[in-house]
Amino acid sequence: MLFIPFVENAFKHGVSIGQTSGIDIAIVLEDHKLIFTCVNTKYSAIKKMEDEKSGIGLGNVKRRLDLLYPGKHNLQINEDQGKYIVKLEIDLE
């Protein structure tokens, strides 16, 4: 349930008809850490949609993380070179 909003957003905001689109999703277990990454293309129309309407998915994910993994997670959401980048690390120890 933690990853679904990120994957949904990647498809909802990272794919455009007639445009080259890309979505890369990975889940890795490394040294008792779960590392989830989701990278997708970004289009200018997305920014306009975000300014007009904001969903509750990201807020719900942050609350779930705080409840399930207090002090044991790190969520980073960035934009770089025309892409949205989500990286979530959860300490499983």
PyMOL Python script that loads the backbone (N, CA, C, O; Angstrom):
from pymol import cmd

cmd.read_pdbstr("""\
ATOM      1  N   MET A   1       0.821  -1.211   0.000  1.00  0.00           N
ATOM      2  CA  MET A   1       0.000   0.000   0.000  1.00  0.00           C
ATOM      3  C   MET A   1       0.861   1.270   0.000  1.00  0.00           C
ATOM      4  O   MET A   1       0.403   2.331  -0.424  1.00  0.00           O
ATOM      5  N   LEU A   2       2.091   1.161   0.471  1.00  0.00           N
ATOM      6  CA  LEU A   2       2.954   2.348   0.505  1.00  0.00           C
ATOM      7  C   LEU A   2       3.389   2.793  -0.888  1.00  0.00           C
ATOM      8  O   LEU A   2       3.568   3.986  -1.133  1.00  0.00           O
ATOM      9  N   PHE A   3       3.557   1.849  -1.787  1.00  0.00           N
ATOM     10  CA  PHE A   3       4.132   2.168  -3.091  1.00  0.00           C
ATOM     11  C   PHE A   3       3.090   2.548  -4.145  1.00  0.00           C
ATOM     12  O   PHE A   3       3.412   3.222  -5.124  1.00  0.00           O
ATOM     13  N   ILE A   4       1.862   2.123  -3.948  1.00  0.00           N
ATOM     14  CA  ILE A   4       0.818   2.324  -4.961  1.00  0.00           C
ATOM     15  C   ILE A   4       0.638   3.790  -5.362  1.00  0.00           C
ATOM     16  O   ILE A   4       0.571   4.071  -6.558  1.00  0.00           O
ATOM     17  N   PRO A   5       0.557   4.740  -4.420  1.00  0.00           N
ATOM     18  CA  PRO A   5       0.387   6.141  -4.862  1.00  0.00           C
ATOM     19  C   PRO A   5       1.521   6.645  -5.751  1.00  0.00           C
ATOM     20  O   PRO A   5       1.281   7.434  -6.665  1.00  0.00           O
ATOM     21  N   PHE A   6       2.749   6.202  -5.499  1.00  0.00           N
ATOM     22  CA  PHE A   6       3.878   6.645  -6.322  1.00  0.00           C
ATOM     23  C   PHE A   6       3.769   6.069  -7.735  1.00  0.00           C
ATOM     24  O   PHE A   6       4.035   6.764  -8.715  1.00  0.00           O
ATOM     25  N   VAL A   7       3.379   4.802  -7.833  1.00  0.00           N
ATOM     26  CA  VAL A   7       3.239   4.166  -9.140  1.00  0.00           C
ATOM     27  C   VAL A   7       2.062   4.785  -9.908  1.00  0.00           C
ATOM     28  O   VAL A   7       2.174   5.062 -11.103  1.00  0.00           O
ATOM     29  N   GLU A   8       0.952   4.997  -9.227  1.00  0.00           N
ATOM     30  CA  GLU A   8      -0.201   5.643  -9.869  1.00  0.00           C
ATOM     31  C   GLU A   8       0.160   7.027 -10.392  1.00  0.00           C
ATOM     32  O   GLU A   8      -0.186   7.377 -11.520  1.00  0.00           O
ATOM     33  N   ASN A   9       0.854   7.812  -9.578  1.00  0.00           N
ATOM     34  CA  ASN A   9       1.251   9.160 -10.005  1.00  0.00           C
ATOM     35  C   ASN A   9       2.193   9.118 -11.198  1.00  0.00           C
ATOM     36  O   ASN A   9       2.116   9.970 -12.083  1.00  0.00           O
ATOM     37  N   ALA A  10       3.087   8.124 -11.228  1.00  0.00           N
ATOM     38  CA  ALA A  10       4.019   8.004 -12.356  1.00  0.00           C
ATOM     39  C   ALA A  10       3.255   7.809 -13.658  1.00  0.00           C
ATOM     40  O   ALA A  10       3.591   8.414 -14.676  1.00  0.00           O
ATOM     41  N   PHE A  11       2.227   6.963 -13.627  1.00  0.00           N
ATOM     42  CA  PHE A  11       1.439   6.737 -14.842  1.00  0.00           C
ATOM     43  C   PHE A  11       0.505   7.899 -15.139  1.00  0.00           C
ATOM     44  O   PHE A  11       0.310   8.264 -16.298  1.00  0.00           O
ATOM     45  N   LYS A  12      -0.071   8.479 -14.094  1.00  0.00           N
ATOM     46  CA  LYS A  12      -1.022   9.574 -14.285  1.00  0.00           C
ATOM     47  C   LYS A  12      -0.334  10.835 -14.813  1.00  0.00           C
ATOM     48  O   LYS A  12      -0.871  11.515 -15.688  1.00  0.00           O
ATOM     49  N   HIS A  13       0.845  11.147 -14.286  1.00  0.00           N
ATOM     50  CA  HIS A  13       1.514  12.405 -14.620  1.00  0.00           C
ATOM     51  C   HIS A  13       2.745  12.251 -15.501  1.00  0.00           C
ATOM     52  O   HIS A  13       3.288  13.251 -15.970  1.00  0.00           O
ATOM     53  N   GLY A  14       3.196  11.032 -15.737  1.00  0.00           N
ATOM     54  CA  GLY A  14       4.435  10.834 -16.469  1.00  0.00           C
ATOM     55  C   GLY A  14       4.276  10.293 -17.866  1.00  0.00           C
ATOM     56  O   GLY A  14       5.267  10.043 -18.554  1.00  0.00           O
ATOM     57  N   VAL A  15       3.036  10.106 -18.300  1.00  0.00           N
ATOM     58  CA  VAL A  15       2.782   9.575 -19.637  1.00  0.00           C
ATOM     59  C   VAL A  15       1.927  10.579 -20.395  1.00  0.00           C
ATOM     60  O   VAL A  15       0.928  11.079 -19.878  1.00  0.00           O
ATOM     61  N   SER A  16       2.327  10.863 -21.614  1.00  0.00           N
ATOM     62  CA  SER A  16       1.582  11.809 -22.445  1.00  0.00           C
ATOM     63  C   SER A  16       1.446  11.230 -23.852  1.00  0.00           C
ATOM     64  O   SER A  16       2.420  10.755 -24.435  1.00  0.00           O
ATOM     65  N   ILE A  17       0.236  11.275 -24.383  1.00  0.00           N
ATOM     66  CA  ILE A  17      -0.019  10.751 -25.723  1.00  0.00           C
ATOM     67  C   ILE A  17       0.797  11.545 -26.731  1.00  0.00           C
ATOM     68  O   ILE A  17       0.811  12.776 -26.712  1.00  0.00           O
ATOM     69  N   GLY A  18       1.466  10.830 -27.598  1.00  0.00           N
ATOM     70  CA  GLY A  18       2.260  11.467 -28.637  1.00  0.00           C
ATOM     71  C   GLY A  18       3.634  11.924 -28.174  1.00  0.00           C
ATOM     72  O   GLY A  18       4.382  12.515 -28.952  1.00  0.00           O
ATOM     73  N   GLN A  19       3.975  11.661 -26.921  1.00  0.00           N
ATOM     74  CA  GLN A  19       5.281  12.057 -26.382  1.00  0.00           C
ATOM     75  C   GLN A  19       6.042  10.806 -25.937  1.00  0.00           C
ATOM     76  O   GLN A  19       5.438   9.802 -25.559  1.00  0.00           O
ATOM     77  N   THR A  20       7.354  10.879 -25.985  1.00  0.00           N
ATOM     78  CA  THR A  20       8.157   9.794 -25.450  1.00  0.00           C
ATOM     79  C   THR A  20       8.054   9.845 -23.932  1.00  0.00           C
ATOM     80  O   THR A  20       8.331  10.873 -23.313  1.00  0.00           O
ATOM     81  N   SER A  21       7.655   8.732 -23.345  1.00  0.00           N
ATOM     82  CA  SER A  21       7.460   8.675 -21.899  1.00  0.00           C
ATOM     83  C   SER A  21       8.297   7.544 -21.329  1.00  0.00           C
ATOM     84  O   SER A  21       8.588   6.560 -22.009  1.00  0.00           O
ATOM     85  N   GLY A  22       8.675   7.700 -20.079  1.00  0.00           N
ATOM     86  CA  GLY A  22       9.439   6.648 -19.424  1.00  0.00           C
ATOM     87  C   GLY A  22       9.120   6.563 -17.947  1.00  0.00           C
ATOM     88  O   GLY A  22       8.972   7.578 -17.266  1.00  0.00           O
ATOM     89  N   ILE A  23       9.015   5.337 -17.463  1.00  0.00           N
ATOM     90  CA  ILE A  23       8.802   5.086 -16.045  1.00  0.00           C
ATOM     91  C   ILE A  23       9.750   3.963 -15.638  1.00  0.00           C
ATOM     92  O   ILE A  23       9.738   2.887 -16.235  1.00  0.00           O
ATOM     93  N   ASP A  24      10.561   4.213 -14.631  1.00  0.00           N
ATOM     94  CA  ASP A  24      11.467   3.201 -14.085  1.00  0.00           C
ATOM     95  C   ASP A  24      11.135   3.017 -12.614  1.00  0.00           C
ATOM     96  O   ASP A  24      11.165   3.971 -11.838  1.00  0.00           O
ATOM     97  N   ILE A  25      10.816   1.776 -12.234  1.00  0.00           N
ATOM     98  CA  ILE A  25      10.465   1.456 -10.857  1.00  0.00           C
ATOM     99  C   ILE A  25      11.372   0.323 -10.394  1.00  0.00           C
ATOM    100  O   ILE A  25      11.574  -0.655 -11.114  1.00  0.00           O
ATOM    101  N   ALA A  26      11.918   0.463  -9.186  1.00  0.00           N
ATOM    102  CA  ALA A  26      12.785  -0.593  -8.642  1.00  0.00           C
ATOM    103  C   ALA A  26      12.555  -0.722  -7.143  1.00  0.00           C
ATOM    104  O   ALA A  26      12.331   0.264  -6.440  1.00  0.00           O
ATOM    105  N   ILE A  27      12.618  -1.961  -6.675  1.00  0.00           N
ATOM    106  CA  ILE A  27      12.591  -2.255  -5.246  1.00  0.00           C
ATOM    107  C   ILE A  27      13.781  -3.165  -4.973  1.00  0.00           C
ATOM    108  O   ILE A  27      13.914  -4.233  -5.570  1.00  0.00           O
ATOM    109  N   VAL A  28      14.642  -2.723  -4.061  1.00  0.00           N
ATOM    110  CA  VAL A  28      15.869  -3.449  -3.759  1.00  0.00           C
ATOM    111  C   VAL A  28      15.971  -3.654  -2.248  1.00  0.00           C
ATOM    112  O   VAL A  28      15.657  -2.752  -1.472  1.00  0.00           O
ATOM    113  N   LEU A  29      16.409  -4.840  -1.837  1.00  0.00           N
ATOM    114  CA  LEU A  29      16.750  -5.092  -0.434  1.00  0.00           C
ATOM    115  C   LEU A  29      18.257  -5.102  -0.319  1.00  0.00           C
ATOM    116  O   LEU A  29      18.940  -5.859  -1.010  1.00  0.00           O
ATOM    117  N   GLU A  30      18.777  -4.250   0.566  1.00  0.00           N
ATOM    118  CA  GLU A  30      20.227  -4.115   0.691  1.00  0.00           C
ATOM    119  C   GLU A  30      20.580  -3.758   2.133  1.00  0.00           C
ATOM    120  O   GLU A  30      20.135  -2.728   2.640  1.00  0.00           O
ATOM    121  N   ASP A  31      21.368  -4.591   2.792  1.00  0.00           N
ATOM    122  CA  ASP A  31      21.815  -4.328   4.169  1.00  0.00           C
ATOM    123  C   ASP A  31      20.647  -3.997   5.101  1.00  0.00           C
ATOM    124  O   ASP A  31      20.676  -2.987   5.804  1.00  0.00           O
ATOM    125  N   HIS A  32      19.623  -4.848   5.106  1.00  0.00           N
ATOM    126  CA  HIS A  32      18.437  -4.681   5.966  1.00  0.00           C
ATOM    127  C   HIS A  32      17.679  -3.391   5.680  1.00  0.00           C
ATOM    128  O   HIS A  32      16.989  -2.864   6.552  1.00  0.00           O
ATOM    129  N   LYS A  33      17.810  -2.884   4.457  1.00  0.00           N
ATOM    130  CA  LYS A  33      17.052  -1.713   4.027  1.00  0.00           C
ATOM    131  C   LYS A  33      16.290  -2.046   2.763  1.00  0.00           C
ATOM    132  O   LYS A  33      16.804  -2.709   1.862  1.00  0.00           O
ATOM    133  N   LEU A  34      15.067  -1.579   2.713  1.00  0.00           N
ATOM    134  CA  LEU A  34      14.287  -1.657   1.492  1.00  0.00           C
ATOM    135  C   LEU A  34      14.419  -0.304   0.807  1.00  0.00           C
ATOM    136  O   LEU A  34      14.175   0.738   1.415  1.00  0.00           O
ATOM    137  N   ILE A  35      14.805  -0.329  -0.452  1.00  0.00           N
ATOM    138  CA  ILE A  35      14.982   0.905  -1.211  1.00  0.00           C
ATOM    139  C   ILE A  35      14.049   0.853  -2.417  1.00  0.00           C
ATOM    140  O   ILE A  35      14.186  -0.006  -3.288  1.00  0.00           O
ATOM    141  N   PHE A  36      13.099   1.788  -2.453  1.00  0.00           N
ATOM    142  CA  PHE A  36      12.133   1.903  -3.546  1.00  0.00           C
ATOM    143  C   PHE A  36      12.461   3.161  -4.325  1.00  0.00           C
ATOM    144  O   PHE A  36      12.621   4.233  -3.742  1.00  0.00           O
ATOM    145  N   THR A  37      12.562   3.038  -5.637  1.00  0.00           N
ATOM    146  CA  THR A  37      12.757   4.224  -6.474  1.00  0.00           C
ATOM    147  C   THR A  37      11.743   4.202  -7.612  1.00  0.00           C
ATOM    148  O   THR A  37      11.405   3.150  -8.154  1.00  0.00           O
ATOM    149  N   CYS A  38      11.280   5.369  -7.947  1.00  0.00           N
ATOM    150  CA  CYS A  38      10.350   5.542  -9.064  1.00  0.00           C
ATOM    151  C   CYS A  38      10.747   6.830  -9.778  1.00  0.00           C
ATOM    152  O   CYS A  38      10.736   7.911  -9.190  1.00  0.00           O
ATOM    153  N   VAL A  39      11.095   6.698 -11.043  1.00  0.00           N
ATOM    154  CA  VAL A  39      11.510   7.849 -11.854  1.00  0.00           C
ATOM    155  C   VAL A  39      10.613   7.889 -13.080  1.00  0.00           C
ATOM    156  O   VAL A  39      10.463   6.888 -13.780  1.00  0.00           O
ATOM    157  N   ASN A  40      10.018   9.046 -13.337  1.00  0.00           N
ATOM    158  CA  ASN A  40       9.173   9.179 -14.523  1.00  0.00           C
ATOM    159  C   ASN A  40       9.368  10.536 -15.182  1.00  0.00           C
ATOM    160  O   ASN A  40       9.791  11.506 -14.555  1.00  0.00           O
ATOM    161  N   THR A  41       9.042  10.569 -16.473  1.00  0.00           N
ATOM    162  CA  THR A  41       9.132  11.814 -17.215  1.00  0.00           C
ATOM    163  C   THR A  41       8.135  12.826 -16.659  1.00  0.00           C
ATOM    164  O   THR A  41       7.127  12.457 -16.056  1.00  0.00           O
ATOM    165  N   LYS A  42       8.429  14.088 -16.869  1.00  0.00           N
ATOM    166  CA  LYS A  42       7.602  15.192 -16.365  1.00  0.00           C
ATOM    167  C   LYS A  42       7.188  16.060 -17.551  1.00  0.00           C
ATOM    168  O   LYS A  42       8.001  16.383 -18.417  1.00  0.00           O
ATOM    169  N   TYR A  43       5.911  16.430 -17.575  1.00  0.00           N
ATOM    170  CA  TYR A  43       5.412  17.297 -18.639  1.00  0.00           C
ATOM    171  C   TYR A  43       4.880  18.586 -18.043  1.00  0.00           C
ATOM    172  O   TYR A  43       4.408  18.591 -16.906  1.00  0.00           O
ATOM    173  N   SER A  44       4.949  19.690 -18.797  1.00  0.00           N
ATOM    174  CA  SER A  44       4.558  21.004 -18.280  1.00  0.00           C
ATOM    175  C   SER A  44       3.089  21.054 -17.874  1.00  0.00           C
ATOM    176  O   SER A  44       2.744  21.791 -16.951  1.00  0.00           O
ATOM    177  N   ALA A  45       2.218  20.299 -18.529  1.00  0.00           N
ATOM    178  CA  ALA A  45       0.800  20.285 -18.167  1.00  0.00           C
ATOM    179  C   ALA A  45       0.598  19.734 -16.770  1.00  0.00           C
ATOM    180  O   ALA A  45      -0.372  20.081 -16.098  1.00  0.00           O
ATOM    181  N   ILE A  46       1.499  18.886 -16.332  1.00  0.00           N
ATOM    182  CA  ILE A  46       1.393  18.298 -14.991  1.00  0.00           C
ATOM    183  C   ILE A  46       1.489  19.383 -13.933  1.00  0.00           C
ATOM    184  O   ILE A  46       0.714  19.378 -12.977  1.00  0.00           O
ATOM    185  N   LYS A  47       2.411  20.300 -14.081  1.00  0.00           N
ATOM    186  CA  LYS A  47       2.582  21.383 -13.106  1.00  0.00           C
ATOM    187  C   LYS A  47       1.298  22.176 -12.966  1.00  0.00           C
ATOM    188  O   LYS A  47       0.899  22.533 -11.858  1.00  0.00           O
ATOM    189  N   LYS A  48       0.649  22.453 -14.088  1.00  0.00           N
ATOM    190  CA  LYS A  48      -0.609  23.196 -14.049  1.00  0.00           C
ATOM    191  C   LYS A  48      -1.669  22.412 -13.280  1.00  0.00           C
ATOM    192  O   LYS A  48      -2.399  22.990 -12.475  1.00  0.00           O
ATOM    193  N   MET A  49      -1.763  21.113 -13.516  1.00  0.00           N
ATOM    194  CA  MET A  49      -2.734  20.284 -12.806  1.00  0.00           C
ATOM    195  C   MET A  49      -2.448  20.268 -11.311  1.00  0.00           C
ATOM    196  O   MET A  49      -3.374  20.341 -10.504  1.00  0.00           O
ATOM    197  N   GLU A  50      -1.185  20.173 -10.937  1.00  0.00           N
ATOM    198  CA  GLU A  50      -0.821  20.126  -9.522  1.00  0.00           C
ATOM    199  C   GLU A  50      -1.159  21.433  -8.826  1.00  0.00           C
ATOM    200  O   GLU A  50      -1.584  21.432  -7.671  1.00  0.00           O
ATOM    201  N   ASP A  51      -0.971  22.560  -9.527  1.00  0.00           N
ATOM    202  CA  ASP A  51      -1.286  23.855  -8.938  1.00  0.00           C
ATOM    203  C   ASP A  51      -2.789  23.999  -8.686  1.00  0.00           C
ATOM    204  O   ASP A  51      -3.212  24.627  -7.716  1.00  0.00           O
ATOM    205  N   GLU A  52      -3.591  23.403  -9.584  1.00  0.00           N
ATOM    206  CA  GLU A  52      -5.035  23.531  -9.472  1.00  0.00           C
ATOM    207  C   GLU A  52      -5.650  22.544  -8.491  1.00  0.00           C
ATOM    208  O   GLU A  52      -6.654  22.851  -7.848  1.00  0.00           O
ATOM    209  N   LYS A  53      -5.058  21.367  -8.375  1.00  0.00           N
ATOM    210  CA  LYS A  53      -5.669  20.322  -7.556  1.00  0.00           C
ATOM    211  C   LYS A  53      -4.577  19.478  -6.923  1.00  0.00           C
ATOM    212  O   LYS A  53      -3.629  19.071  -7.595  1.00  0.00           O
ATOM    213  N   SER A  54      -4.710  19.218  -5.634  1.00  0.00           N
ATOM    214  CA  SER A  54      -3.740  18.388  -4.937  1.00  0.00           C
ATOM    215  C   SER A  54      -4.459  17.200  -4.320  1.00  0.00           C
ATOM    216  O   SER A  54      -5.462  17.363  -3.625  1.00  0.00           O
ATOM    217  N   GLY A  55      -3.939  16.000  -4.577  1.00  0.00           N
ATOM    218  CA  GLY A  55      -4.540  14.794  -4.024  1.00  0.00           C
ATOM    219  C   GLY A  55      -4.091  14.561  -2.595  1.00  0.00           C
ATOM    220  O   GLY A  55      -3.283  15.310  -2.046  1.00  0.00           O
ATOM    221  N   ILE A  56      -4.631  13.514  -2.009  1.00  0.00           N
ATOM    222  CA  ILE A  56      -4.281  13.189  -0.628  1.00  0.00           C
ATOM    223  C   ILE A  56      -3.341  11.994  -0.530  1.00  0.00           C
ATOM    224  O   ILE A  56      -2.928  11.614   0.566  1.00  0.00           O
ATOM    225  N   GLY A  57      -2.999  11.395  -1.680  1.00  0.00           N
ATOM    226  CA  GLY A  57      -2.172  10.192  -1.694  1.00  0.00           C
ATOM    227  C   GLY A  57      -0.835  10.356  -0.999  1.00  0.00           C
ATOM    228  O   GLY A  57      -0.464   9.521  -0.174  1.00  0.00           O
ATOM    229  N   LEU A  58      -0.110  11.407  -1.312  1.00  0.00           N
ATOM    230  CA  LEU A  58       1.204  11.614  -0.726  1.00  0.00           C
ATOM    231  C   LEU A  58       1.114  11.858   0.777  1.00  0.00           C
ATOM    232  O   LEU A  58       1.931  11.342   1.539  1.00  0.00           O
ATOM    233  N   GLY A  59       0.146  12.626   1.197  1.00  0.00           N
ATOM    234  CA  GLY A  59      -0.057  12.862   2.622  1.00  0.00           C
ATOM    235  C   GLY A  59      -0.358  11.574   3.368  1.00  0.00           C
ATOM    236  O   GLY A  59       0.139  11.355   4.472  1.00  0.00           O
ATOM    237  N   ASN A  60      -1.176  10.720   2.756  1.00  0.00           N
ATOM    238  CA  ASN A  60      -1.494   9.430   3.376  1.00  0.00           C
ATOM    239  C   ASN A  60      -0.255   8.549   3.497  1.00  0.00           C
ATOM    240  O   ASN A  60      -0.058   7.887   4.516  1.00  0.00           O
ATOM    241  N   VAL A  61       0.575   8.541   2.463  1.00  0.00           N
ATOM    242  CA  VAL A  61       1.804   7.741   2.503  1.00  0.00           C
ATOM    243  C   VAL A  61       2.713   8.234   3.632  1.00  0.00           C
ATOM    244  O   VAL A  61       3.272   7.428   4.375  1.00  0.00           O
ATOM    245  N   LYS A  62       2.859   9.537   3.758  1.00  0.00           N
ATOM    246  CA  LYS A  62       3.715  10.086   4.822  1.00  0.00           C
ATOM    247  C   LYS A  62       3.195   9.710   6.200  1.00  0.00           C
ATOM    248  O   LYS A  62       3.980   9.389   7.092  1.00  0.00           O
ATOM    249  N   ARG A  63       1.875   9.745   6.386  1.00  0.00           N
ATOM    250  CA  ARG A  63       1.291   9.343   7.676  1.00  0.00           C
ATOM    251  C   ARG A  63       1.508   7.856   7.946  1.00  0.00           C
ATOM    252  O   ARG A  63       1.835   7.468   9.067  1.00  0.00           O
ATOM    253  N   ARG A  64       1.328   7.034   6.929  1.00  0.00           N
ATOM    254  CA  ARG A  64       1.560   5.592   7.088  1.00  0.00           C
ATOM    255  C   ARG A  64       3.007   5.311   7.475  1.00  0.00           C
ATOM    256  O   ARG A  64       3.277   4.499   8.359  1.00  0.00           O
ATOM    257  N   LEU A  65       3.933   5.991   6.805  1.00  0.00           N
ATOM    258  CA  LEU A  65       5.349   5.805   7.127  1.00  0.00           C
ATOM    259  C   LEU A  65       5.642   6.201   8.565  1.00  0.00           C
ATOM    260  O   LEU A  65       6.367   5.500   9.272  1.00  0.00           O
ATOM    261  N   ASP A  66       5.084   7.317   8.997  1.00  0.00           N
ATOM    262  CA  ASP A  66       5.297   7.762  10.381  1.00  0.00           C
ATOM    263  C   ASP A  66       4.737   6.766  11.383  1.00  0.00           C
ATOM    264  O   ASP A  66       5.327   6.565  12.445  1.00  0.00           O
ATOM    265  N   LEU A  67       3.613   6.140  11.066  1.00  0.00           N
ATOM    266  CA  LEU A  67       2.996   5.166  11.972  1.00  0.00           C
ATOM    267  C   LEU A  67       3.718   3.817  11.959  1.00  0.00           C
ATOM    268  O   LEU A  67       3.944   3.220  13.011  1.00  0.00           O
ATOM    269  N   LEU A  68       4.076   3.343  10.768  1.00  0.00           N
ATOM    270  CA  LEU A  68       4.654   2.012  10.637  1.00  0.00           C
ATOM    271  C   LEU A  68       6.168   1.969  10.857  1.00  0.00           C
ATOM    272  O   LEU A  68       6.693   0.981  11.370  1.00  0.00           O
ATOM    273  N   TYR A  69       6.859   3.025  10.474  1.00  0.00           N
ATOM    274  CA  TYR A  69       8.329   3.048  10.532  1.00  0.00           C
ATOM    275  C   TYR A  69       8.831   4.361  11.126  1.00  0.00           C
ATOM    276  O   TYR A  69       9.603   5.070  10.480  1.00  0.00           O
ATOM    277  N   PRO A  70       8.408   4.697  12.341  1.00  0.00           N
ATOM    278  CA  PRO A  70       8.840   5.984  12.929  1.00  0.00           C
ATOM    279  C   PRO A  70      10.360   6.047  13.094  1.00  0.00           C
ATOM    280  O   PRO A  70      10.965   5.184  13.730  1.00  0.00           O
ATOM    281  N   GLY A  71      10.953   7.069  12.519  1.00  0.00           N
ATOM    282  CA  GLY A  71      12.404   7.244  12.615  1.00  0.00           C
ATOM    283  C   GLY A  71      13.207   6.235  11.829  1.00  0.00           C
ATOM    284  O   GLY A  71      14.431   6.204  11.948  1.00  0.00           O
ATOM    285  N   LYS A  72      12.547   5.397  11.018  1.00  0.00           N
ATOM    286  CA  LYS A  72      13.255   4.359  10.266  1.00  0.00           C
ATOM    287  C   LYS A  72      13.011   4.467   8.760  1.00  0.00           C
ATOM    288  O   LYS A  72      13.128   3.480   8.033  1.00  0.00           O
ATOM    289  N   HIS A  73      12.679   5.648   8.309  1.00  0.00           N
ATOM    290  CA  HIS A  73      12.455   5.812   6.875  1.00  0.00           C
ATOM    291  C   HIS A  73      12.959   7.182   6.420  1.00  0.00           C
ATOM    292  O   HIS A  73      13.108   8.117   7.205  1.00  0.00           O
ATOM    293  N   ASN A  74      13.212   7.251   5.121  1.00  0.00           N
ATOM    294  CA  ASN A  74      13.629   8.502   4.504  1.00  0.00           C
ATOM    295  C   ASN A  74      12.950   8.587   3.138  1.00  0.00           C
ATOM    296  O   ASN A  74      13.169   7.731   2.280  1.00  0.00           O
ATOM    297  N   LEU A  75      12.139   9.601   2.937  1.00  0.00           N
ATOM    298  CA  LEU A  75      11.429   9.801   1.675  1.00  0.00           C
ATOM    299  C   LEU A  75      11.943  11.073   1.020  1.00  0.00           C
ATOM    300  O   LEU A  75      11.915  12.149   1.617  1.00  0.00           O
ATOM    301  N   GLN A  76      12.413  10.937  -0.211  1.00  0.00           N
ATOM    302  CA  GLN A  76      12.892  12.081  -0.981  1.00  0.00           C
ATOM    303  C   GLN A  76      12.110  12.144  -2.291  1.00  0.00           C
ATOM    304  O   GLN A  76      11.996  11.151  -3.010  1.00  0.00           O
ATOM    305  N   ILE A  77      11.580  13.317  -2.585  1.00  0.00           N
ATOM    306  CA  ILE A  77      10.872  13.536  -3.852  1.00  0.00           C
ATOM    307  C   ILE A  77      11.496  14.767  -4.508  1.00  0.00           C
ATOM    308  O   ILE A  77      11.485  15.859  -3.941  1.00  0.00           O
ATOM    309  N   ASN A  78      12.038  14.574  -5.705  1.00  0.00           N
ATOM    310  CA  ASN A  78      12.750  15.647  -6.392  1.00  0.00           C
ATOM    311  C   ASN A  78      12.359  15.711  -7.861  1.00  0.00           C
ATOM    312  O   ASN A  78      11.768  14.781  -8.409  1.00  0.00           O
ATOM    313  N   GLU A  79      12.703  16.830  -8.481  1.00  0.00           N
ATOM    314  CA  GLU A  79      12.598  17.011  -9.926  1.00  0.00           C
ATOM    315  C   GLU A  79      13.998  17.307 -10.442  1.00  0.00           C
ATOM    316  O   GLU A  79      14.738  18.092  -9.848  1.00  0.00           O
ATOM    317  N   ASP A  80      14.356  16.668 -11.558  1.00  0.00           N
ATOM    318  CA  ASP A  80      15.670  16.911 -12.137  1.00  0.00           C
ATOM    319  C   ASP A  80      15.640  16.560 -13.619  1.00  0.00           C
ATOM    320  O   ASP A  80      15.224  15.462 -13.989  1.00  0.00           O
ATOM    321  N   GLN A  81      16.071  17.470 -14.451  1.00  0.00           N
ATOM    322  CA  GLN A  81      16.215  17.268 -15.897  1.00  0.00           C
ATOM    323  C   GLN A  81      14.966  16.650 -16.525  1.00  0.00           C
ATOM    324  O   GLN A  81      15.059  15.673 -17.267  1.00  0.00           O
ATOM    325  N   GLY A  82      13.809  17.216 -16.229  1.00  0.00           N
ATOM    326  CA  GLY A  82      12.572  16.774 -16.852  1.00  0.00           C
ATOM    327  C   GLY A  82      12.005  15.481 -16.295  1.00  0.00           C
ATOM    328  O   GLY A  82      11.192  14.826 -16.946  1.00  0.00           O
ATOM    329  N   LYS A  83      12.433  15.106 -15.080  1.00  0.00           N
ATOM    330  CA  LYS A  83      11.945  13.870 -14.467  1.00  0.00           C
ATOM    331  C   LYS A  83      11.560  14.102 -13.019  1.00  0.00           C
ATOM    332  O   LYS A  83      12.149  14.936 -12.332  1.00  0.00           O
ATOM    333  N   TYR A  84      10.556  13.346 -12.557  1.00  0.00           N
ATOM    334  CA  TYR A  84      10.234  13.273 -11.140  1.00  0.00           C
ATOM    335  C   TYR A  84      10.963  12.055 -10.580  1.00  0.00           C
ATOM    336  O   TYR A  84      10.983  10.993 -11.203  1.00  0.00           O
ATOM    337  N   ILE A  85      11.557  12.214  -9.408  1.00  0.00           N
ATOM    338  CA  ILE A  85      12.334  11.135  -8.802  1.00  0.00           C
ATOM    339  C   ILE A  85      11.859  10.935  -7.369  1.00  0.00           C
ATOM    340  O   ILE A  85      11.910  11.855  -6.553  1.00  0.00           O
ATOM    341  N   VAL A  86      11.396   9.715  -7.069  1.00  0.00           N
ATOM    342  CA  VAL A  86      10.974   9.362  -5.717  1.00  0.00           C
ATOM    343  C   VAL A  86      11.931   8.291  -5.212  1.00  0.00           C
ATOM    344  O   VAL A  86      12.174   7.294  -5.893  1.00  0.00           O
ATOM    345  N   LYS A  87      12.472   8.501  -4.018  1.00  0.00           N
ATOM    346  CA  LYS A  87      13.325   7.494  -3.390  1.00  0.00           C
ATOM    347  C   LYS A  87      12.857   7.338  -1.944  1.00  0.00           C
ATOM    348  O   LYS A  87      12.820   8.297  -1.173  1.00  0.00           O
ATOM    349  N   LEU A  88      12.504   6.107  -1.605  1.00  0.00           N
ATOM    350  CA  LEU A  88      12.062   5.778  -0.264  1.00  0.00           C
ATOM    351  C   LEU A  88      12.957   4.692   0.289  1.00  0.00           C
ATOM    352  O   LEU A  88      13.083   3.621  -0.304  1.00  0.00           O
ATOM    353  N   GLU A  89      13.575   4.961   1.418  1.00  0.00           N
ATOM    354  CA  GLU A  89      14.390   3.970   2.114  1.00  0.00           C
ATOM    355  C   GLU A  89      13.724   3.647   3.445  1.00  0.00           C
ATOM    356  O   GLU A  89      13.354   4.543   4.205  1.00  0.00           O
ATOM    357  N   ILE A  90      13.576   2.341   3.717  1.00  0.00           N
ATOM    358  CA  ILE A  90      12.984   1.897   4.987  1.00  0.00           C
ATOM    359  C   ILE A  90      13.970   0.961   5.656  1.00  0.00           C
ATOM    360  O   ILE A  90      14.388  -0.037   5.070  1.00  0.00           O
ATOM    361  N   ASP A  91      14.339   1.288   6.884  1.00  0.00           N
ATOM    362  CA  ASP A  91      15.222   0.432   7.687  1.00  0.00           C
ATOM    363  C   ASP A  91      14.381  -0.700   8.250  1.00  0.00           C
ATOM    364  O   ASP A  91      13.454  -0.451   9.022  1.00  0.00           O
ATOM    365  N   LEU A  92      14.684  -1.943   7.880  1.00  0.00           N
ATOM    366  CA  LEU A  92      13.894  -3.095   8.281  1.00  0.00           C
ATOM    367  C   LEU A  92      14.400  -3.773   9.548  1.00  0.00           C
ATOM    368  O   LEU A  92      13.832  -4.783   9.963  1.00  0.00           O
ATOM    369  N   GLU A  93      15.433  -3.257  10.166  1.00  0.00           N
ATOM    370  CA  GLU A  93      15.953  -3.850  11.404  1.00  0.00           C
ATOM    371  C   GLU A  93      15.149  -3.444  12.589  1.00  0.00           C
ATOM    372  O   GLU A  93      15.450  -3.854  13.710  1.00  0.00           O
TER     373      GLU A  93
END
""", "prot")
cmd.dss("prot")
cmd.show_as("cartoon", "prot")
cmd.util.cbc("prot")
cmd.orient("prot")
